[in-house]
Structures are given as structure tokens and as C-alpha cells.
Amino acid sequence: MRYLITGGSGYIGTRLVDRLSRRDDTEQIVICDVAPPKTFIPKTEFKKVDVRDRAAVRAAVESARPDALVHLAFILNPSHDEGFMYDVDVNGTHNVLEAAAAANVGQVLVTTSAVAYGAFPDNPVPLTEDDPVRGVARFSYARDKTESDRICQLWGHEHPDRVLTIVRPCIVFGPNVDNYLVRLWTKTPFTADVGTLDQQIQFVHEEDVVEAVTGLLLGRHGGAYNVAGDGLMTMRECGELIDSPVRKLPLWAYRALARVMWRLRASEAPPGQVDFALYPWIVSNEKLKRTLGWTPAHSSRETFEITMRAHGKMPAATPAEAPQPGARVAA
């Protein structure tokens, strides 16, 4: 098997490349990213490719002649330059799919996000893959992920002879994750109480995401799949675990504060993210379990605790408290 992986130098991409490289049936893995991998992995070749560059993407795919293409390149940390984020997340996805079509790549796997469903008062709990993706218009990341997801769905309909897999993880945490979502808990001085501290939230461990992606890729399972840890937490529980003080705010003041902090570049979280703290966007992982026999090794709570410990917000776990691995997908 020959693979091409965009974003292969990232924390998910690196682990996926490592797993695939250990397989006897893997011939070559071409890593396309703007930065090279931090360590050398056998059977790999690195190509510096910006997914915004349509010609470069097409040349890389044509040269690699992959049997399967995995698209992981996207911007997570919000930018005030929304045009840049759109260019990477949406136009980049379009460029990759266009190149895959032109090169007759038979299998494509793309990671979008559970935020593509959007956070709305009328969302079913949990959301399944049969529910529509509708994003949140005022949150650029969710808006762009929704459009990217729809582009993938359209590509799948236009190429029924190919295997197209869409992976929608919830919030991905873990000891190697250090992004603005992690810093919402590790750097924010207090937990805002706008009357929604009992709103539910879920997390998935980075290794469980890699396990799921690997299983879907090797099994050539097409369609959309949510990826989430078992169990739910509340915003209140998250704050209590890290001893975050609670400050009550009226919702209008919280929204206004978020807008001002974003405008002053004093916050990494854009104001549109507030909706995801107010309304449900819990996803079901049952389809993934049925398809792969997959069980996450870490629950939502364990994943949150592992991440907070890695960033010094909780004391180290004792041996008795350390989470035990769950069932794994046979590779």
C-alpha cells in the first residue's frame, strides 16, 4: 500500500504515519505538510506542500500515486484572518479532493469535526451521522468545517466508485495536545457561570482517534463516522477538577466580554465559540463501535484528566488511578 497524508507532521498525523509504517503491507508513505516531521520514520518521504497551492497539491498526488489519501491538514487555533483559515480548511480540502479525483485515487479519508453539526438548542442528544451538518455561522472554525464536510459529501456522491470516509471527532485531548482548547482550561483564570455549567461536554483521547482512523482506513469503510470517548462531563465538573473559581455573569455580559477580548486579541477563543458552551453538540460513537468493534481506551473524563495532568493543572495519577487500556481494533 502507498499512502499520501496531508498534515502528516501533526500530532495525529505523526502517530498515524508511525502505525502505518510498521505494517508489512505498507510500501511508502508520502507526508505532505508545511513543516517536516520531527523524527524520521521508515518508509516515509516528506514533501513540503501547502494545501492552498492547488498546483503543488496536484503534483504531489500525481507523483506519489497513492492507493489511499488521508487529509489531516487544517487550522484549529482560531485566527483573526478568517480568509486564511477558509483558504486552508475549505479551499485546501477542495484542492486535495480535486487532485485525488484527477489521479484516480481509490480511497480518501478526511477528518472534519463534530463542530460541523453546530451547537443548537434543538440538537438531538446524541447526534448521529444521519443528522445534518449545519455549523454555527458566527464561529469561523465551525462554519469552515461544515463547508469542508459538505464538500466531502458531494465528492463522495460524484465518485461512487471510490471509498470516501469522513471522520468527525469531538474535542481531541491528550498529553501531546497543546492548542487553544486546552488553554481554555489551563490559562483562563475562572470558569464563567452563565447558567449553563451543567451543559454536557465530551472528549476523545488522541490515541483513540488514531486507532479509529487506522481501523477505518485499513478496513476501507466509507461514509461518515463520529469519534468520541465514552461518557460525558459537565462544564461544572471540568472546572471542579482543576479547582477553577466560578464567576457568575449574565449571558449578555459574557458574550460582550468575549467580543471585546477577541477584538483586543486578549483571548484565543472567538466570540462565536460561546454557542458551544451554551447548547448541546454531543455525538454518538455507536456507528464506529458497530463497524470496527472499536472501544475507546479512555473515557471523556479520563481524557480530560490526562490532559490536565500533562499541563500541570492536576496532580499526577497514582498507579491505582491510572486508566487501563480498553479493547483495541485488530490491525
C-alpha positions, 0 to 999 in steps of 0.5 A: 500500500502507498499512502499520501497524508496531508498534515502528516507532521501533526500530532495525529498525523505523526502517530498515524504515519508511525502505525502505518509504517510498521505494517508489512503491507505498507510500501511508502508513505508520502507526508505532505505538510508545511513543516517536516516531521520531527523524527524520521520514520521508515518508509516515509518521504516528506514533501513540503506542500501547502494545501492552498497551492492547488498546483503543488497539491496536484503534483504531489498526488500525481507523483506519489500515486497513492492507493489511499489519501488521508487529509489531516491538514487544517487550522484549529487555533482560531485566527483573526484572518478568517480568509486564511483559515477558509483558504486552508480548511475549505479551499485546501480540502477542495484542492486535495479532493480535486487532485485525488479525483484527477489521479484516480485515487481509490480511497480518501479519508478526511477528518472534519469535526463534530463542530460541523453539526453546530451547537443548537438548542434543538440538537438531538442528544446524541447526534448521529451521522444521519443528522445534518451538518449545519455549523454555527455561522458566527464561529469561523472554525465551525462554519469552515468545517461544515463547508469542508464536510459538505464538500466531502459529501458531494465528492463522495456522491460524484465518485461512487466508485471510490471509498470516501470516509469522513471522520468527525471527532469531538474535542481531541485531548491528550498529553501531546495536545497543546492548542487553544482548547486546552488553554481554555482550561489551563490559562483562563483564570475562572470558569464563567457561570452563565447558567449553563455549567451543567451543559454536557461536554465530551472528549476523545483521547488522541490515541483513540482517534488514531486507532479509529482512523487506522481501523477505518482506513485499513478496513476501507469503510466509507461514509461518515463516522463520529469519534468520541470517548465514552461518557460525558462531563459537565462544564461544572465538573471540568472546572471542579477538577482543576479547582477553577473559581466560578464567576457568575455573569449574565449571558449578555455580559459574557458574550460582550466580554468575549467580543471585546477580548477577541477584538483586543486579541486578549483571548484565543477563543472567538466570540462565536465559540460561546454557542458551544458552551451554551447548547448541546453538540454531543455525538454518538460513537455507536456507528464506529463501535458497530463497524470496527468493534472499536472501544475507546481506551479512555473515557471523556473524563479520563481524557480530560484528566490526562490532559490536565495532568500533562499541563500541570493543572492536576496532580499526577495519577497514582498507579491505582488511578491510572486508566487501563487500556480498553479493547483495541481494533485488530490491525 
